Amino acid sequence: MKKQILSFVLVAAMAGTIVTGCSSEKKAGGSDTTKMDSASTTTPPPAATDTAKKDTVKKDTAKKM
């Protein structure tokens, strides 16, 4: 009997999460995730610094026959 109750509870929970997660209805008071943060529009992101070392090995470019 306990297994049947537990099974029913799990099925009900899974069905509830599917209905909630797959709902196409939008809430009126919900936040819009596509809006940009106001701080990111006023200050540009910091410039990336180049940490790669320059190649100091001289290459032989003379043609060999």
PDB file of N, H, CA, C and O in Angstrom:
ATOM      1  N   MET A   1       0.814  -1.192   0.000  1.00  0.00           N
ATOM      2  CA  MET A   1       0.000   0.000   0.000  1.00  0.00           C
ATOM      3  C   MET A   1       0.858   1.257   0.000  1.00  0.00           C
ATOM      4  O   MET A   1       0.523   2.234  -0.669  1.00  0.00           O
ATOM      5  N   LYS A   2       1.981   1.243   0.756  1.00  0.00           N
ATOM      6  H   LYS A   2       2.253   0.450   1.300  1.00  0.00           H
ATOM      7  CA  LYS A   2       2.861   2.400   0.813  1.00  0.00           C
ATOM      8  C   LYS A   2       3.476   2.673  -0.554  1.00  0.00           C
ATOM      9  O   LYS A   2       3.648   3.829  -0.940  1.00  0.00           O
ATOM     10  N   LYS A   3       3.807   1.607  -1.288  1.00  0.00           N
ATOM     11  H   LYS A   3       3.667   0.668  -0.974  1.00  0.00           H
ATOM     12  CA  LYS A   3       4.419   1.771  -2.606  1.00  0.00           C
ATOM     13  C   LYS A   3       3.439   2.415  -3.577  1.00  0.00           C
ATOM     14  O   LYS A   3       3.838   3.228  -4.411  1.00  0.00           O
ATOM     15  N   GLN A   4       2.178   2.066  -3.479  1.00  0.00           N
ATOM     16  H   GLN A   4       1.854   1.405  -2.802  1.00  0.00           H
ATOM     17  CA  GLN A   4       1.177   2.645  -4.377  1.00  0.00           C
ATOM     18  C   GLN A   4       0.981   4.134  -4.082  1.00  0.00           C
ATOM     19  O   GLN A   4       0.843   4.938  -5.003  1.00  0.00           O
ATOM     20  N   ILE A   5       0.970   4.493  -2.812  1.00  0.00           N
ATOM     21  H   ILE A   5       1.082   3.840  -2.063  1.00  0.00           H
ATOM     22  CA  ILE A   5       0.810   5.902  -2.434  1.00  0.00           C
ATOM     23  C   ILE A   5       2.033   6.696  -2.875  1.00  0.00           C
ATOM     24  O   ILE A   5       1.901   7.782  -3.441  1.00  0.00           O
ATOM     25  N   LEU A   6       3.208   6.162  -2.621  1.00  0.00           N
ATOM     26  H   LEU A   6       3.314   5.281  -2.161  1.00  0.00           H
ATOM     27  CA  LEU A   6       4.435   6.835  -3.022  1.00  0.00           C
ATOM     28  C   LEU A   6       4.494   6.987  -4.543  1.00  0.00           C
ATOM     29  O   LEU A   6       4.899   8.033  -5.049  1.00  0.00           O
ATOM     30  N   SER A   7       4.094   5.953  -5.262  1.00  0.00           N
ATOM     31  H   SER A   7       3.765   5.103  -4.850  1.00  0.00           H
ATOM     32  CA  SER A   7       4.068   6.004  -6.716  1.00  0.00           C
ATOM     33  C   SER A   7       3.104   7.076  -7.203  1.00  0.00           C
ATOM     34  O   SER A   7       3.423   7.821  -8.130  1.00  0.00           O
ATOM     35  N   PHE A   8       1.933   7.160  -6.592  1.00  0.00           N
ATOM     36  H   PHE A   8       1.674   6.555  -5.840  1.00  0.00           H
ATOM     37  CA  PHE A   8       0.959   8.176  -6.982  1.00  0.00           C
ATOM     38  C   PHE A   8       1.475   9.584  -6.712  1.00  0.00           C
ATOM     39  O   PHE A   8       1.291  10.486  -7.529  1.00  0.00           O
ATOM     40  N   VAL A   9       2.122   9.770  -5.562  1.00  0.00           N
ATOM     41  H   VAL A   9       2.271   9.038  -4.898  1.00  0.00           H
ATOM     42  CA  VAL A   9       2.665  11.088  -5.211  1.00  0.00           C
ATOM     43  C   VAL A   9       3.752  11.486  -6.210  1.00  0.00           C
ATOM     44  O   VAL A   9       3.793  12.634  -6.654  1.00  0.00           O
ATOM     45  N   LEU A  10       4.624  10.556  -6.562  1.00  0.00           N
ATOM     46  H   LEU A  10       4.590   9.624  -6.201  1.00  0.00           H
ATOM     47  CA  LEU A  10       5.685  10.860  -7.517  1.00  0.00           C
ATOM     48  C   LEU A  10       5.126  11.195  -8.905  1.00  0.00           C
ATOM     49  O   LEU A  10       5.605  12.118  -9.564  1.00  0.00           O
ATOM     50  N   VAL A  11       4.123  10.450  -9.340  1.00  0.00           N
ATOM     51  H   VAL A  11       3.734   9.700  -8.805  1.00  0.00           H
ATOM     52  CA  VAL A  11       3.501  10.722 -10.641  1.00  0.00           C
ATOM     53  C   VAL A  11       2.821  12.090 -10.623  1.00  0.00           C
ATOM     54  O   VAL A  11       2.907  12.839 -11.596  1.00  0.00           O
ATOM     55  N   ALA A  12       2.159  12.412  -9.540  1.00  0.00           N
ATOM     56  H   ALA A  12       2.089  11.804  -8.750  1.00  0.00           H
ATOM     57  CA  ALA A  12       1.494  13.713  -9.432  1.00  0.00           C
ATOM     58  C   ALA A  12       2.512  14.848  -9.430  1.00  0.00           C
ATOM     59  O   ALA A  12       2.286  15.889 -10.046  1.00  0.00           O
ATOM     60  N   ALA A  13       3.631  14.648  -8.738  1.00  0.00           N
ATOM     61  H   ALA A  13       3.814  13.802  -8.237  1.00  0.00           H
ATOM     62  CA  ALA A  13       4.671  15.683  -8.707  1.00  0.00           C
ATOM     63  C   ALA A  13       5.294  15.870 -10.082  1.00  0.00           C
ATOM     64  O   ALA A  13       5.533  17.002 -10.503  1.00  0.00           O
ATOM     65  N   MET A  14       5.560  14.778 -10.783  1.00  0.00           N
ATOM     66  H   MET A  14       5.366  13.858 -10.440  1.00  0.00           H
ATOM     67  CA  MET A  14       6.146  14.871 -12.126  1.00  0.00           C
ATOM     68  C   MET A  14       5.178  15.546 -13.091  1.00  0.00           C
ATOM     69  O   MET A  14       5.587  16.375 -13.904  1.00  0.00           O
ATOM     70  N   ALA A  15       3.908  15.197 -13.003  1.00  0.00           N
ATOM     71  H   ALA A  15       3.576  14.524 -12.342  1.00  0.00           H
ATOM     72  CA  ALA A  15       2.912  15.813 -13.879  1.00  0.00           C
ATOM     73  C   ALA A  15       2.784  17.303 -13.572  1.00  0.00           C
ATOM     74  O   ALA A  15       2.626  18.114 -14.484  1.00  0.00           O
ATOM     75  N   GLY A  16       2.850  17.657 -12.322  1.00  0.00           N
ATOM     76  H   GLY A  16       2.979  16.998 -11.580  1.00  0.00           H
ATOM     77  CA  GLY A  16       2.772  19.073 -11.946  1.00  0.00           C
ATOM     78  C   GLY A  16       3.948  19.880 -12.455  1.00  0.00           C
ATOM     79  O   GLY A  16       3.775  21.013 -12.904  1.00  0.00           O
ATOM     80  N   THR A  17       5.142  19.313 -12.392  1.00  0.00           N
ATOM     81  H   THR A  17       5.282  18.393 -12.027  1.00  0.00           H
ATOM     82  CA  THR A  17       6.309  20.037 -12.886  1.00  0.00           C
ATOM     83  C   THR A  17       6.285  20.160 -14.405  1.00  0.00           C
ATOM     84  O   THR A  17       6.725  21.173 -14.949  1.00  0.00           O
ATOM     85  N   ILE A  18       5.782  19.154 -15.086  1.00  0.00           N
ATOM     86  H   ILE A  18       5.424  18.331 -14.643  1.00  0.00           H
ATOM     87  CA  ILE A  18       5.673  19.221 -16.545  1.00  0.00           C
ATOM     88  C   ILE A  18       4.669  20.295 -16.945  1.00  0.00           C
ATOM     89  O   ILE A  18       4.929  21.082 -17.854  1.00  0.00           O
ATOM     90  N   VAL A  19       3.533  20.329 -16.274  1.00  0.00           N
ATOM     91  H   VAL A  19       3.322  19.689 -15.534  1.00  0.00           H
ATOM     92  CA  VAL A  19       2.507  21.327 -16.590  1.00  0.00           C
ATOM     93  C   VAL A  19       3.026  22.729 -16.284  1.00  0.00           C
ATOM     94  O   VAL A  19       2.793  23.660 -17.055  1.00  0.00           O
ATOM     95  N   THR A  20       3.718  22.880 -15.178  1.00  0.00           N
ATOM     96  H   THR A  20       3.907  22.124 -14.551  1.00  0.00           H
ATOM     97  CA  THR A  20       4.244  24.187 -14.794  1.00  0.00           C
ATOM     98  C   THR A  20       5.369  24.624 -15.725  1.00  0.00           C
ATOM     99  O   THR A  20       5.408  25.778 -16.152  1.00  0.00           O
ATOM    100  N   GLY A  21       6.278  23.716 -16.041  1.00  0.00           N
ATOM    101  H   GLY A  21       6.247  22.779 -15.694  1.00  0.00           H
ATOM    102  CA  GLY A  21       7.436  24.059 -16.866  1.00  0.00           C
ATOM    103  C   GLY A  21       7.098  24.272 -18.319  1.00  0.00           C
ATOM    104  O   GLY A  21       7.735  25.092 -18.980  1.00  0.00           O
ATOM    105  N   CYS A  22       6.130  23.572 -18.831  1.00  0.00           N
ATOM    106  H   CYS A  22       5.612  22.906 -18.294  1.00  0.00           H
ATOM    107  CA  CYS A  22       5.776  23.663 -20.248  1.00  0.00           C
ATOM    108  C   CYS A  22       4.629  24.615 -20.503  1.00  0.00           C
ATOM    109  O   CYS A  22       4.110  24.672 -21.618  1.00  0.00           O
ATOM    110  N   SER A  23       4.229  25.353 -19.508  1.00  0.00           N
ATOM    111  H   SER A  23       4.650  25.308 -18.603  1.00  0.00           H
ATOM    112  CA  SER A  23       3.130  26.295 -19.670  1.00  0.00           C
ATOM    113  C   SER A  23       3.539  27.424 -20.596  1.00  0.00           C
ATOM    114  O   SER A  23       4.619  27.991 -20.435  1.00  0.00           O
ATOM    115  N   SER A  24       2.695  27.761 -21.563  1.00  0.00           N
ATOM    116  H   SER A  24       1.817  27.300 -21.693  1.00  0.00           H
ATOM    117  CA  SER A  24       3.014  28.836 -22.491  1.00  0.00           C
ATOM    118  C   SER A  24       2.439  30.163 -22.033  1.00  0.00           C
ATOM    119  O   SER A  24       2.679  31.190 -22.668  1.00  0.00           O
ATOM    120  N   GLU A  25       1.694  30.163 -20.958  1.00  0.00           N
ATOM    121  H   GLU A  25       1.499  29.329 -20.443  1.00  0.00           H
ATOM    122  CA  GLU A  25       1.084  31.387 -20.444  1.00  0.00           C
ATOM    123  C   GLU A  25       2.131  32.192 -19.695  1.00  0.00           C
ATOM    124  O   GLU A  25       2.866  31.655 -18.866  1.00  0.00           O
ATOM    125  N   LYS A  26       2.195  33.494 -19.994  1.00  0.00           N
ATOM    126  H   LYS A  26       1.598  33.930 -20.667  1.00  0.00           H
ATOM    127  CA  LYS A  26       3.149  34.363 -19.304  1.00  0.00           C
ATOM    128  C   LYS A  26       2.436  35.076 -18.170  1.00  0.00           C
ATOM    129  O   LYS A  26       1.270  35.449 -18.296  1.00  0.00           O
ATOM    130  N   LYS A  27       3.138  35.262 -17.069  1.00  0.00           N
ATOM    131  H   LYS A  27       4.085  34.959 -16.967  1.00  0.00           H
ATOM    132  CA  LYS A  27       2.570  35.966 -15.931  1.00  0.00           C
ATOM    133  C   LYS A  27       2.661  37.466 -16.175  1.00  0.00           C
ATOM    134  O   LYS A  27       3.615  37.941 -16.791  1.00  0.00           O
ATOM    135  N   ALA A  28       1.675  38.207 -15.698  1.00  0.00           N
ATOM    136  H   ALA A  28       0.900  37.821 -15.198  1.00  0.00           H
ATOM    137  CA  ALA A  28       1.648  39.651 -15.893  1.00  0.00           C
ATOM    138  C   ALA A  28       2.721  40.345 -15.064  1.00  0.00           C
ATOM    139  O   ALA A  28       3.293  41.338 -15.514  1.00  0.00           O
ATOM    140  N   GLY A  29       3.003  39.856 -13.885  1.00  0.00           N
ATOM    141  H   GLY A  29       2.539  39.050 -13.519  1.00  0.00           H
ATOM    142  CA  GLY A  29       3.957  40.508 -12.998  1.00  0.00           C
ATOM    143  C   GLY A  29       5.350  39.915 -13.089  1.00  0.00           C
ATOM    144  O   GLY A  29       6.234  40.312 -12.329  1.00  0.00           O
ATOM    145  N   GLY A  30       5.570  38.983 -13.991  1.00  0.00           N
ATOM    146  H   GLY A  30       4.852  38.661 -14.609  1.00  0.00           H
ATOM    147  CA  GLY A  30       6.867  38.328 -14.096  1.00  0.00           C
ATOM    148  C   GLY A  30       7.928  39.240 -14.673  1.00  0.00           C
ATOM    149  O   GLY A  30       7.615  40.229 -15.336  1.00  0.00           O
ATOM    150  N   SER A  31       9.157  38.914 -14.424  1.00  0.00           N
ATOM    151  H   SER A  31       9.411  38.111 -13.884  1.00  0.00           H
ATOM    152  CA  SER A  31      10.252  39.723 -14.949  1.00  0.00           C
ATOM    153  C   SER A  31      10.623  39.234 -16.339  1.00  0.00           C
ATOM    154  O   SER A  31      10.539  38.042 -16.635  1.00  0.00           O
ATOM    155  N   ASP A  32      11.029  40.158 -17.179  1.00  0.00           N
ATOM    156  H   ASP A  32      11.097  41.127 -16.939  1.00  0.00           H
ATOM    157  CA  ASP A  32      11.426  39.844 -18.543  1.00  0.00           C
ATOM    158  C   ASP A  32      12.913  39.544 -18.547  1.00  0.00           C
ATOM    159  O   ASP A  32      13.712  40.403 -18.173  1.00  0.00           O
ATOM    160  N   THR A  33      13.300  38.354 -18.958  1.00  0.00           N
ATOM    161  H   THR A  33      12.651  37.657 -19.262  1.00  0.00           H
ATOM    162  CA  THR A  33      14.705  37.978 -18.932  1.00  0.00           C
ATOM    163  C   THR A  33      15.465  38.501 -20.127  1.00  0.00           C
ATOM    164  O   THR A  33      16.688  38.367 -20.171  1.00  0.00           O
ATOM    165  N   THR A  34      14.782  39.100 -21.112  1.00  0.00           N
ATOM    166  H   THR A  34      13.789  39.208 -21.076  1.00  0.00           H
ATOM    167  CA  THR A  34      15.475  39.610 -22.285  1.00  0.00           C
ATOM    168  C   THR A  34      15.932  41.047 -22.100  1.00  0.00           C
ATOM    169  O   THR A  34      16.667  41.569 -22.938  1.00  0.00           O
ATOM    170  N   LYS A  35      15.512  41.697 -21.021  1.00  0.00           N
ATOM    171  H   LYS A  35      14.915  41.273 -20.340  1.00  0.00           H
ATOM    172  CA  LYS A  35      15.950  43.066 -20.770  1.00  0.00           C
ATOM    173  C   LYS A  35      17.414  43.074 -20.373  1.00  0.00           C
ATOM    174  O   LYS A  35      17.897  42.164 -19.700  1.00  0.00           O
ATOM    175  N   MET A  36      18.116  44.122 -20.802  1.00  0.00           N
ATOM    176  H   MET A  36      17.723  44.861 -21.349  1.00  0.00           H
ATOM    177  CA  MET A  36      19.523  44.263 -20.435  1.00  0.00           C
ATOM    178  C   MET A  36      19.624  44.979 -19.101  1.00  0.00           C
ATOM    179  O   MET A  36      18.779  45.808 -18.764  1.00  0.00           O
ATOM    180  N   ASP A  37      20.640  44.661 -18.362  1.00  0.00           N
ATOM    181  H   ASP A  37      21.326  43.987 -18.635  1.00  0.00           H
ATOM    182  CA  ASP A  37      20.895  45.317 -17.091  1.00  0.00           C
ATOM    183  C   ASP A  37      21.314  46.756 -17.364  1.00  0.00           C
ATOM    184  O   ASP A  37      22.081  47.009 -18.293  1.00  0.00           O
ATOM    185  N   SER A  38      20.827  47.695 -16.572  1.00  0.00           N
ATOM    186  H   SER A  38      20.205  47.490 -15.817  1.00  0.00           H
ATOM    187  CA  SER A  38      21.137  49.104 -16.809  1.00  0.00           C
ATOM    188  C   SER A  38      22.616  49.388 -16.597  1.00  0.00           C
ATOM    189  O   SER A  38      23.159  50.288 -17.238  1.00  0.00           O
ATOM    190  N   ALA A  39      23.278  48.656 -15.727  1.00  0.00           N
ATOM    191  H   ALA A  39      22.838  47.925 -15.206  1.00  0.00           H
ATOM    192  CA  ALA A  39      24.706  48.878 -15.489  1.00  0.00           C
ATOM    193  C   ALA A  39      25.537  48.447 -16.692  1.00  0.00           C
ATOM    194  O   ALA A  39      26.579  49.042 -16.969  1.00  0.00           O
ATOM    195  N   SER A  40      25.087  47.419 -17.410  1.00  0.00           N
ATOM    196  H   SER A  40      24.240  46.936 -17.185  1.00  0.00           H
ATOM    197  CA  SER A  40      25.873  46.949 -18.545  1.00  0.00           C
ATOM    198  C   SER A  40      25.758  47.881 -19.742  1.00  0.00           C
ATOM    199  O   SER A  40      26.615  47.848 -20.626  1.00  0.00           O
ATOM    200  N   THR A  41      24.723  48.709 -19.793  1.00  0.00           N
ATOM    201  H   THR A  41      24.027  48.736 -19.076  1.00  0.00           H
ATOM    202  CA  THR A  41      24.576  49.625 -20.920  1.00  0.00           C
ATOM    203  C   THR A  41      25.356  50.906 -20.716  1.00  0.00           C
ATOM    204  O   THR A  41      25.667  51.589 -21.691  1.00  0.00           O
ATOM    205  N   THR A  42      25.685  51.259 -19.470  1.00  0.00           N
ATOM    206  H   THR A  42      25.432  50.704 -18.678  1.00  0.00           H
ATOM    207  CA  THR A  42      26.386  52.511 -19.220  1.00  0.00           C
ATOM    208  C   THR A  42      27.888  52.347 -19.246  1.00  0.00           C
ATOM    209  O   THR A  42      28.591  53.271 -19.656  1.00  0.00           O
ATOM    210  N   THR A  43      28.403  51.220 -18.829  1.00  0.00           N
ATOM    211  H   THR A  43      27.833  50.469 -18.496  1.00  0.00           H
ATOM    212  CA  THR A  43      29.849  51.024 -18.818  1.00  0.00           C
ATOM    213  C   THR A  43      30.221  49.877 -19.734  1.00  0.00           C
ATOM    214  O   THR A  43      29.639  48.796 -19.640  1.00  0.00           O
ATOM    215  N   PRO A  44      31.180  50.092 -20.618  1.00  0.00           N
ATOM    216  CA  PRO A  44      31.590  49.001 -21.509  1.00  0.00           C
ATOM    217  C   PRO A  44      32.366  47.947 -20.731  1.00  0.00           C
ATOM    218  O   PRO A  44      32.949  48.251 -19.690  1.00  0.00           O
ATOM    219  N   PRO A  45      32.379  46.724 -21.220  1.00  0.00           N
ATOM    220  CA  PRO A  45      33.130  45.679 -20.529  1.00  0.00           C
ATOM    221  C   PRO A  45      34.628  45.977 -20.614  1.00  0.00           C
ATOM    222  O   PRO A  45      35.073  46.627 -21.561  1.00  0.00           O
ATOM    223  N   PRO A  46      35.395  45.518 -19.653  1.00  0.00           N
ATOM    224  CA  PRO A  46      36.836  45.783 -19.678  1.00  0.00           C
ATOM    225  C   PRO A  46      37.491  45.105 -20.878  1.00  0.00           C
ATOM    226  O   PRO A  46      37.091  44.019 -21.298  1.00  0.00           O
ATOM    227  N   ALA A  47      38.499  45.771 -21.414  1.00  0.00           N
ATOM    228  H   ALA A  47      38.823  46.653 -21.073  1.00  0.00           H
ATOM    229  CA  ALA A  47      39.198  45.234 -22.580  1.00  0.00           C
ATOM    230  C   ALA A  47      40.015  44.013 -22.181  1.00  0.00           C
ATOM    231  O   ALA A  47      40.631  43.975 -21.116  1.00  0.00           O
ATOM    232  N   ALA A  48      40.006  43.031 -23.049  1.00  0.00           N
ATOM    233  H   ALA A  48      39.505  43.062 -23.914  1.00  0.00           H
ATOM    234  CA  ALA A  48      40.762  41.811 -22.783  1.00  0.00           C
ATOM    235  C   ALA A  48      42.246  42.086 -23.014  1.00  0.00           C
ATOM    236  O   ALA A  48      42.628  42.709 -24.004  1.00  0.00           O
ATOM    237  N   THR A  49      43.052  41.623 -22.108  1.00  0.00           N
ATOM    238  H   THR A  49      42.742  41.117 -21.303  1.00  0.00           H
ATOM    239  CA  THR A  49      44.489  41.817 -22.253  1.00  0.00           C
ATOM    240  C   THR A  49      45.092  40.600 -22.924  1.00  0.00           C
ATOM    241  O   THR A  49      44.699  39.464 -22.654  1.00  0.00           O
ATOM    242  N   ASP A  50      46.039  40.849 -23.791  1.00  0.00           N
ATOM    243  H   ASP A  50      46.357  41.771 -24.010  1.00  0.00           H
ATOM    244  CA  ASP A  50      46.692  39.768 -24.520  1.00  0.00           C
ATOM    245  C   ASP A  50      47.817  39.212 -23.662  1.00  0.00           C
ATOM    246  O   ASP A  50      48.793  39.910 -23.386  1.00  0.00           O
ATOM    247  N   THR A  51      47.687  37.971 -23.242  1.00  0.00           N
ATOM    248  H   THR A  51      46.894  37.404 -23.466  1.00  0.00           H
ATOM    249  CA  THR A  51      48.692  37.370 -22.373  1.00  0.00           C
ATOM    250  C   THR A  51      49.609  36.414 -23.138  1.00  0.00           C
ATOM    251  O   THR A  51      50.483  35.784 -22.543  1.00  0.00           O
ATOM    252  N   ALA A  52      49.413  36.304 -24.453  1.00  0.00           N
ATOM    253  H   ALA A  52      48.702  36.815 -24.937  1.00  0.00           H
ATOM    254  CA  ALA A  52      50.253  35.406 -25.247  1.00  0.00           C
ATOM    255  C   ALA A  52      51.639  36.027 -25.430  1.00  0.00           C
ATOM    256  O   ALA A  52      51.765  37.227 -25.677  1.00  0.00           O
ATOM    257  N   LYS A  53      52.663  35.203 -25.308  1.00  0.00           N
ATOM    258  H   LYS A  53      52.560  34.228 -25.108  1.00  0.00           H
ATOM    259  CA  LYS A  53      54.034  35.677 -25.485  1.00  0.00           C
ATOM    260  C   LYS A  53      54.381  35.667 -26.966  1.00  0.00           C
ATOM    261  O   LYS A  53      53.918  34.818 -27.727  1.00  0.00           O
ATOM    262  N   LYS A  54      55.206  36.633 -27.354  1.00  0.00           N
ATOM    263  H   LYS A  54      55.581  37.323 -26.736  1.00  0.00           H
ATOM    264  CA  LYS A  54      55.605  36.712 -28.749  1.00  0.00           C
ATOM    265  C   LYS A  54      56.637  35.634 -29.044  1.00  0.00           C
ATOM    266  O   LYS A  54      57.413  35.237 -28.175  1.00  0.00           O
ATOM    267  N   ASP A  55      56.628  35.172 -30.287  1.00  0.00           N
ATOM    268  H   ASP A  55      55.997  35.495 -30.992  1.00  0.00           H
ATOM    269  CA  ASP A  55      57.558  34.150 -30.723  1.00  0.00           C
ATOM    270  C   ASP A  55      58.907  34.805 -30.983  1.00  0.00           C
ATOM    271  O   ASP A  55      59.014  35.688 -31.834  1.00  0.00           O
ATOM    272  N   THR A  56      59.938  34.378 -30.257  1.00  0.00           N
ATOM    273  H   THR A  56      59.850  33.660 -29.566  1.00  0.00           H
ATOM    274  CA  THR A  56      61.260  34.980 -30.411  1.00  0.00           C
ATOM    275  C   THR A  56      62.199  34.127 -31.237  1.00  0.00           C
ATOM    276  O   THR A  56      63.345  34.519 -31.458  1.00  0.00           O
ATOM    277  N   VAL A  57      61.748  32.970 -31.701  1.00  0.00           N
ATOM    278  H   VAL A  57      60.817  32.652 -31.521  1.00  0.00           H
ATOM    279  CA  VAL A  57      62.586  32.084 -32.490  1.00  0.00           C
ATOM    280  C   VAL A  57      62.590  32.574 -33.927  1.00  0.00           C
ATOM    281  O   VAL A  57      61.537  32.804 -34.521  1.00  0.00           O
ATOM    282  N   LYS A  58      63.822  32.736 -34.494  1.00  0.00           N
ATOM    283  H   LYS A  58      64.677  32.550 -34.011  1.00  0.00           H
ATOM    284  CA  LYS A  58      63.925  33.180 -35.868  1.00  0.00           C
ATOM    285  C   LYS A  58      63.769  31.960 -36.780  1.00  0.00           C
ATOM    286  O   LYS A  58      64.359  30.902 -36.558  1.00  0.00           O
ATOM    287  N   LYS A  59      62.958  32.154 -37.805  1.00  0.00           N
ATOM    288  H   LYS A  59      62.479  33.013 -37.986  1.00  0.00           H
ATOM    289  CA  LYS A  59      62.694  31.059 -38.739  1.00  0.00           C
ATOM    290  C   LYS A  59      63.575  31.220 -39.965  1.00  0.00           C
ATOM    291  O   LYS A  59      63.810  32.336 -40.429  1.00  0.00           O
ATOM    292  N   ASP A  60      64.054  30.113 -40.480  1.00  0.00           N
ATOM    293  H   ASP A  60      63.862  29.207 -40.102  1.00  0.00           H
ATOM    294  CA  ASP A  60      64.887  30.107 -41.695  1.00  0.00           C
ATOM    295  C   ASP A  60      63.970  30.197 -42.897  1.00  0.00           C
ATOM    296  O   ASP A  60      63.249  29.248 -43.207  1.00  0.00           O
ATOM    297  N   THR A  61      63.993  31.326 -43.571  1.00  0.00           N
ATOM    298  H   THR A  61      64.578  32.097 -43.319  1.00  0.00           H
ATOM    299  CA  THR A  61      63.126  31.527 -44.724  1.00  0.00           C
ATOM    300  C   THR A  61      63.857  31.353 -46.040  1.00  0.00           C
ATOM    301  O   THR A  61      63.262  31.514 -47.105  1.00  0.00           O
ATOM    302  N   ALA A  62      65.161  31.020 -45.981  1.00  0.00           N
ATOM    303  H   ALA A  62      65.645  30.889 -45.115  1.00  0.00           H
ATOM    304  CA  ALA A  62      65.946  30.848 -47.210  1.00  0.00           C
ATOM    305  C   ALA A  62      65.520  29.557 -47.901  1.00  0.00           C
ATOM    306  O   ALA A  62      65.266  28.542 -47.252  1.00  0.00           O
ATOM    307  N   LYS A  63      65.448  29.614 -49.223  1.00  0.00           N
ATOM    308  H   LYS A  63      65.655  30.438 -49.750  1.00  0.00           H
ATOM    309  CA  LYS A  63      65.073  28.428 -49.993  1.00  0.00           C
ATOM    310  C   LYS A  63      66.281  27.493 -50.079  1.00  0.00           C
ATOM    311  O   LYS A  63      67.395  27.915 -50.389  1.00  0.00           O
ATOM    312  N   LYS A  64      66.037  26.258 -49.807  1.00  0.00           N
ATOM    313  H   LYS A  64      65.132  25.916 -49.555  1.00  0.00           H
ATOM    314  CA  LYS A  64      67.084  25.245 -49.874  1.00  0.00           C
ATOM    315  C   LYS A  64      66.819  24.368 -51.080  1.00  0.00           C
ATOM    316  O   LYS A  64      65.680  24.005 -51.374  1.00  0.00           O
ATOM    317  N   MET A  65      67.914  24.031 -51.782  1.00  0.00           N
ATOM    318  H   MET A  65      68.839  24.326 -51.544  1.00  0.00           H
ATOM    319  CA  MET A  65      67.763  23.171 -52.950  1.00  0.00           C
ATOM    320  C   MET A  65      68.459  21.883 -52.789  1.00  0.00           C
ATOM    321  O   MET A  65      68.425  21.046 -53.691  1.00  0.00           O
TER     322      MET A  65
END
